[in-house]
Amino acid sequence: MFKFNINVFALSIFITLFFSSISILQAEDKKTNTNINIIPVGDATLEREKISIIPPFIDSSLSSKSNINANLSKLLDGFQSLFLNDFAFYQNKFLVPNYKELSLTGDKYNLPHLFYSPNYELWRQKKSDFLIHVKGVNAKNSLKIIILAYDVKKAKQIYQNTLFVTESNYRKEGHKVANDIYKLITGKESIFTSQIVFVSDRGSVYAKGEVTKELYIMDFDGHNTTKLTNHQGVVISPMISKDKNLILYSLIRNIKGKKKNVDLYLLDLKSQTTRPISTLEGINSGAVFLPDGENIALTLSQNGNADIFIMNINSKQLRQITKHPSEDVDPSISHDGKLMAFLSGRPGRAMIYVCDPSGIEKDVRRVSYVGEFHATPRFSPDGQEIVFSSWVDNNFDIFRIDTEGKVLHRLTKNFGSCEEPSFSSDNQFIVFSSKRSITRKTIVQDLYIMDRDGEIIGAITHNIGNCTSPRWSN
């Protein structure tokens, strides 16, 4: 019978930690399980809108100094590169040529006096749909940046903004501007102002048995990485609130001679304070916020068996959701709170179930069958799909399935051991961890982003330890 060990690391990621002890995890090119109904990504040509981003310039005629500061010029280039990188994430929506591909030769394209009056006909000939132009003006202790965006087809300006940026804030301000322009073009919010929380073992010395895992946060593109905790213990299962002000996480303290308990904490990012939320004996882990922001779903094992409960953050009042002899762990709640996905050992191995969290064992049904066992189910923002990892072909790979369990998409294969997926707020991307063999003795685990169809965009962590448990902010 499928059974968890509740005296070690958090129940919600037991399977992941168990298989982390395997010395070498290498992707194997084996035939896919014939029972897996894989939906392939089509080869159809995409209709993408072309966004041309003109190389930036500093307008020396309007600068406060005759000699342009090299640092400010570098800052402007960084601001501009941010635009290129942001829009390039949406490779299924936009074609974003680099500067060389634009072939901007001659004064007719980018002279300063054309900044406010682009030659639309020339840009139409380049098949551009939108145009973004940035210029900088030296200002005291900062750089004044003017950003303009144009709809080439309609021959009109659609955006204008003026910012004063410094080295410390240009990325934050740039992402906001990119999101504003994206919203004007698509009518939807982008991922540009989102963040990702995760766990890293940076600083651990495994040869000496000194293992610490702390909580971190970063921008969606991997920049502005900030360490949030310093417990000198093992942090697991983070979850960030919808307003991005609160983070739930569990902690296993490294205290010699004492029984290890898995306690639940709440970090307030505004006040930079941390407080325990649940310290019942056993496991207090895998917590996620409910839509009301006042209640959470979590795994508790204070009665000797792991089940899922709803807890009020302030009153600590509990309401049981699952009640079964098998362990039920790792809840995920749909955006409307009407459906809960969780991991259960009911069939003798870890598989994904869903239920109605308004009652005990209400409308429980199994939705996943692929692979030997599963881990970390996570709802899509629209509540229509669940993304999860499954042990297939001697590796974890990532799958996406609808809540009825009828349509299954395999998203990764031959990319190391891929685990702990989490959707972006716009439902278009998935962040996940991948453990890959670099040499026979070296294994690294970094975070990657792929689109919802499994196209890998790239790594967003580098050289900051083994990174796990990514959760994308809404």
C-alpha positions in Angstrom: 0.0 0.0 0.0 1.2 3.5 -0.8 2.5 5.0 2.4 4.4 8.3 3.2 7.0 8.7 5.9 5.7 11.6 7.9 8.8 12.0 10.0 11.0 13.3 7.2 10.7 16.0 4.6 7.3 17.4 3.7 4.7 15.0 2.7 3.7 17.1 -0.3 7.0 16.5 -2.1 7.9 13.1 -0.7 8.2 11.5 -4.0 10.4 14.2 -5.4 12.8 14.0 -2.4 12.9 10.2 -2.6 14.0 10.2 -6.2 16.5 13.0 -5.6 18.7 10.4 -4.0 19.3 8.7 -7.3 22.9 9.5 -8.2 22.5 10.2 -11.9 19.3 11.2 -13.6 19.7 11.2 -17.4 17.0 11.6 -20.0 16.6 8.3 -22.0 15.2 8.2 -25.5 12.7 5.4 -24.8 9.4 4.7 -26.4 6.5 6.5 -24.8 4.0 4.4 -22.8 1.4 3.4 -25.3 -1.4 4.2 -22.8 -0.4 7.9 -22.9 -2.7 9.9 -25.1 -0.2 12.6 -26.3 -1.5 15.7 -28.0 1.3 16.9 -30.2 2.0 20.5 -30.9 1.0 21.3 -34.5 3.4 22.5 -37.2 1.0 25.1 -38.5 2.4 28.5 -39.3 1.5 31.0 -36.7 0.2 34.4 -37.6 2.3 36.7 -35.4 2.3 40.4 -35.2 5.7 42.1 -35.8 6.9 44.5 -33.1 9.9 46.6 -34.3 11.8 48.1 -31.4 14.1 50.8 -32.7 17.6 51.1 -31.2 17.7 53.7 -28.4 19.5 57.0 -28.5 20.3 59.7 -26.1 19.3 63.1 -27.3 22.3 65.2 -26.6 20.7 68.4 -27.8 18.3 68.2 -24.9 20.7 66.9 -22.3 21.9 68.8 -19.3 25.5 67.9 -20.1 27.2 68.1 -23.5 29.2 64.9 -22.8 26.9 61.9 -22.6 27.6 59.9 -19.5 28.7 56.3 -20.5 26.8 54.8 -17.6 23.6 56.5 -18.6 24.0 55.2 -22.2 24.5 51.7 -20.8 21.4 52.1 -18.7 19.4 53.1 -21.7 20.6 50.1 -23.6 19.6 47.9 -20.7 16.1 49.5 -20.6 15.7 48.9 -24.3 17.0 45.3 -24.1 14.3 44.6 -21.5 11.6 45.4 -24.1 13.2 43.1 -26.6 13.4 40.3 -24.0 9.9 40.8 -22.6 8.0 40.7 -25.9 10.1 37.8 -27.2 8.7 35.6 -24.4 5.4 35.7 -26.4 6.9 34.0 -29.4 3.5 32.6 -30.4 2.0 36.1 -30.5 4.8 38.3 -31.6 7.8 38.4 -34.0 10.4 40.6 -32.4 13.4 41.1 -34.7 16.7 42.2 -33.2 18.4 45.4 -34.3 20.5 43.7 -37.1 17.4 42.1 -38.6 15.7 45.5 -38.8 18.4 46.7 -41.2 17.9 50.3 -40.2 20.3 52.1 -42.6 20.1 55.8 -43.3 18.4 58.7 -41.7 15.0 57.9 -42.9 14.4 55.4 -40.0 15.7 56.7 -36.8 16.9 60.3 -36.8 15.9 62.1 -33.6 13.5 64.4 -35.5 11.6 61.3 -36.7 11.0 60.2 -33.1 7.5 61.7 -32.9 6.7 61.2 -36.6 7.8 57.8 -38.0 7.5 57.1 -41.7 4.6 54.6 -41.5 5.0 53.6 -45.2 8.6 52.5 -44.7 7.6 50.4 -41.7 4.7 48.9 -43.6 7.3 47.8 -46.2 9.1 46.1 -43.4 5.8 44.4 -42.5 5.9 45.9 -39.0 2.6 46.0 -37.1 3.8 48.0 -34.1 6.7 50.3 -33.5 8.4 51.1 -30.1 10.8 53.9 -29.9 12.8 55.0 -26.8 15.1 57.9 -26.3 17.0 59.2 -23.2 17.8 62.6 -21.9 20.4 63.2 -19.2 18.9 64.3 -16.0 20.3 64.9 -12.5 21.3 61.6 -10.9 19.0 59.7 -13.3 18.1 59.1 -16.9 15.0 60.7 -18.4 13.4 58.2 -20.7 10.6 58.9 -23.2 8.8 55.9 -24.6 6.5 56.0 -27.6 4.6 53.2 -29.3 2.8 53.3 -32.7 0.2 51.2 -34.5 1.8 51.1 -38.0 -1.3 49.8 -39.7 -3.5 52.5 -38.3 -0.8 55.1 -38.6 -1.2 56.5 -35.1 0.5 56.8 -31.8 -1.0 54.5 -29.1 1.3 55.1 -26.1 3.6 57.8 -24.6 5.2 57.9 -21.2 8.1 59.7 -19.6 10.1 58.1 -16.8 13.1 58.9 -14.6 15.1 55.7 -14.1 18.2 54.7 -12.2 20.2 51.5 -12.1 18.1 50.3 -9.1 14.6 50.8 -10.6 14.9 50.6 -14.4 13.9 47.0 -14.7 10.8 47.4 -12.5 9.7 50.5 -14.4 10.5 48.9 -17.8 8.4 45.9 -17.1 5.5 48.1 -16.2 5.8 50.0 -19.5 6.1 46.8 -21.5 3.0 45.5 -19.7 1.1 48.7 -20.5 2.0 48.4 -24.2 1.2 44.7 -24.3 -2.2 45.4 -22.8 -2.9 48.1 -25.4 -2.1 45.7 -28.2 -3.8 42.5 -26.8 -6.4 43.8 -24.3 -4.9 41.4 -21.7 -2.4 41.5 -18.9 1.1 40.1 -19.5 3.5 38.2 -17.3 6.0 41.2 -17.3 5.2 42.4 -13.7 4.9 38.9 -12.2 7.3 37.3 -9.8 8.3 33.7 -9.0 9.1 32.4 -5.5 11.3 29.3 -5.2 13.6 27.4 -2.9 17.4 27.1 -3.3 20.0 25.1 -1.4 22.7 27.7 -2.1 25.3 27.5 0.7 24.7 23.8 1.5 27.7 21.5 2.0 26.3 18.1 1.3 29.7 16.3 1.9 29.4 17.4 5.5 25.7 16.8 5.8 25.0 20.5 6.1 21.8 21.0 4.1 19.9 24.3 4.2 17.2 25.4 1.8 15.9 29.0 1.9 13.2 31.0 0.2 13.9 33.3 -2.7 11.9 35.6 -5.0 12.7 37.0 -8.4 11.2 38.7 -11.4 9.6 36.3 -14.0 12.7 36.7 -16.2 15.2 35.6 -13.5 16.4 39.1 -12.5 16.3 40.8 -9.1 16.8 37.6 -7.2 16.3 38.2 -3.5 16.8 35.9 -0.5 13.8 36.1 1.8 14.6 33.7 4.7 17.6 32.8 6.8 16.3 29.9 8.9 19.3 27.7 8.4 16.8 24.9 8.0 14.9 23.3 5.1 12.2 25.5 3.5 9.7 23.7 1.3 6.4 24.2 -0.5 6.1 28.0 -1.0 3.0 29.7 -2.2 2.5 33.4 -2.9 -0.8 35.2 -2.4 -2.8 36.8 -5.3 -1.9 40.3 -4.2 1.8 39.3 -4.0 2.0 40.5 -0.3 2.1 37.2 1.5 4.0 33.9 1.1 3.2 30.6 2.8 5.9 28.1 3.3 6.9 25.1 5.5 10.0 24.8 7.5 12.0 21.8 8.9 14.4 23.2 11.4 17.9 21.7 11.7 18.0 21.2 15.4 20.1 18.3 16.5 18.6 15.9 19.0 15.1 17.0 18.5 12.3 15.5 16.5 11.9 17.2 13.1 8.5 18.8 12.7 7.2 20.3 9.4 5.8 23.7 10.5 3.9 26.2 8.4 4.9 29.9 8.3 3.5 33.1 6.8 5.9 35.8 5.4 4.5 39.3 5.0 6.6 41.0 2.2 5.5 44.5 3.1 6.4 44.4 6.8 9.2 41.8 6.3 7.9 39.8 9.2 7.4 36.0 9.6 5.1 34.2 11.9 4.1 30.5 12.4 0.6 29.6 11.2 0.4 25.9 12.1 2.8 23.9 14.3 0.7 20.9 15.0 2.6 17.7 15.6 3.7 16.0 12.3 3.2 17.7 9.0 1.9 21.2 8.3 2.7 21.6 4.7 1.6 22.1 1.0 -0.5 25.2 2.0 -2.3 27.2 -0.7 -4.5 30.3 -0.5 -8.2 30.1 -1.1 -9.8 32.8 -3.3 -11.0 34.8 -0.2 -7.4 35.3 1.0 -8.5 34.5 4.6 -8.4 30.7 4.4 -5.8 28.2 3.2 -5.9 24.5 2.3 -3.0 22.4 3.7 -1.9 18.9 4.6 -2.0 18.0 8.3 -1.0 14.7 9.9 -1.7 15.5 13.6 -4.0 12.5 13.8 -1.4 10.1 12.4 -2.7 10.1 8.9 -2.2 12.8 6.3 -5.3 14.6 5.2 -6.3 17.9 3.7 -7.9 20.6 5.8 -9.2 24.2 5.3 -7.7 26.6 7.9 -8.6 30.2 8.7 -5.4 32.1 8.9 -6.4 34.2 11.8 -8.7 32.0 14.0 -6.9 28.7 13.1 -10.3 27.1 12.8 -10.1 23.8 10.9 -12.5 22.1 8.5 -11.6 18.7 7.1 -11.8 18.0 3.4 -10.4 14.5 2.8 -10.9 11.6 5.2 -9.4 8.4 3.9 -7.1 5.6 5.1 -4.6 6.6 2.4 -2.6 9.8 2.6 -4.0 12.8 0.8 -1.6 15.7 0.2 -0.5 18.7 -1.9 -3.8 20.5 -2.5 -4.4 23.0 -5.3 -7.5 25.2 -5.5 -9.2 26.4 -8.6 -9.7 30.2 -9.1 -13.3 30.1 -8.0 -12.7 27.8 -5.1 -15.1 25.2 -6.4 -12.6 22.4 -7.2 -9.6 21.0 -5.4 -6.9 18.9 -6.9 -4.7 16.8 -4.7 -2.3 13.9 -4.6 -3.6 10.6 -3.1 -2.3 7.1 -2.5 -5.8 5.6 -2.8 -4.9 3.4 -5.8 -1.8 2.1 -4.1 0.5 4.8 -5.7 0.4 8.6 -5.9 -2.2 9.7 -8.4 -4.2 12.9 -8.9 -7.8 13.3 -7.7 -10.2 16.2 -7.6 -13.1 17.0 -5.3 -15.5 19.6 -4.2 -13.8 21.3 -1.1 -17.1 22.5 0.3 -17.6 19.1 2.1 -15.8 16.0 3.4 -15.0 13.6 0.6 -17.4 15.3 -1.7 -17.5 14.3 -5.3 -14.0 12.7 -5.2 -12.8 11.3 -8.5 -9.5 10.3 -10.0 -8.3 12.2 -13.1 -4.8 10.9 -13.9 -3.5 7.5 -14.9 -0.3 8.2 -16.9 3.0 6.9 -15.6 3.9 5.1 -12.4 3.0 7.9 -10.0 2.5 11.6 -9.9 3.5 14.7 -7.9 2.6 18.4 -7.5 -0.7 19.0 -9.2 -1.4 22.7 -10.0 -4.5 24.3 -11.4 -4.3 26.6 -14.4 -5.5 30.2 -13.7 -8.8 29.6 -15.5 -9.4 26.4 -13.5 -9.8 24.3 -16.7 -6.6 22.3 -16.5 -4.1 20.7 -14.1 -0.4 20.6 -14.7 1.7 17.9 -12.9 4.8 15.8 -13.0 4.7 12.0 -13.6 7.3 9.3 -13.3 7.7 8.0 -16.9 10.7 6.3 -18.5 12.8 6.6 -15.3 12.3 10.3 -15.1 9.8 12.9 -14.0 8.2 14.6 -16.9 5.5 17.3 -17.0 1.9 16.8 -18.3 -1.2 18.9 -18.7 -4.7 17.5 -18.3 -8.2 18.8 -18.3 -10.2 18.6 -15.0 -12.3 15.8 -16.5 -9.2 13.7 -17.2 -10.1 13.3 -20.9 -7.4 15.2 -22.7 -3.7 14.8 -21.8 -0.8 16.7 -23.2 2.8 15.6 -22.6 5.0 18.7 -22.3 8.5 17.5 -21.6 10.7 14.6 -22.8 14.4 14.1 -22.8 15.0 17.2 -20.8 16.3 15.8 -17.6 14.0 15.1 -14.7 11.3 17.8 -14.9 9.2 18.6 -11.8 7.0 21.0 -9.8 5.3 22.9 -12.6 3.4 26.1 -12.0 1.3 28.2 -14.5 1.8 31.9 -15.2 -1.1 34.2 -14.3 -2.1 34.6 -18.0 -2.2 30.8 -18.5 0.4 30.9 -21.3 3.5 29.7 -19.6 4.8 27.1 -17.1 7.7 27.4 -14.8 9.3 24.2 -13.6 12.5 22.7 -12.2 14.7 20.4 -14.2 17.5 18.2 -12.8 20.1 17.5 -15.4 23.4 15.7 -15.5 26.2 18.0 -16.6 29.0 15.4 -16.1 29.1 11.9 -14.6 29.5 13.5 -11.1 27.7 16.8 -11.5 24.0 17.3 -11.5 22.4 20.7 -11.4 18.8 21.7 -10.9 17.6 25.0 -12.3 14.3 26.6 -13.1 13.0 26.9 -16.7 10.1 28.5 -18.4 8.2 26.8 -21.3 5.0 27.9 -23.1 1.8 25.9 -22.4 2.5 23.6 -25.3 5.9 22.5 -24.1 8.2 24.8 -26.1 11.2 25.5 -23.8 12.0 29.2 -23.6 15.0 28.9 -21.4 16.5 28.8 -17.9 15.8 31.6 -15.5 18.3 30.6 -12.7 22.0 30.2 -13.0 24.7 29.4 -10.4 22.5 30.0 -7.4 22.4 26.4 -6.1 19.9 23.7 -6.8 16.5 25.5 -7.3 13.2 23.8 -6.7 9.5 24.5 -5.9 8.8 27.5 -8.2 5.4 29.1 -7.7 4.3 31.9 -10.1 2.5 34.9 -8.7 -1.0 35.8 -10.1 
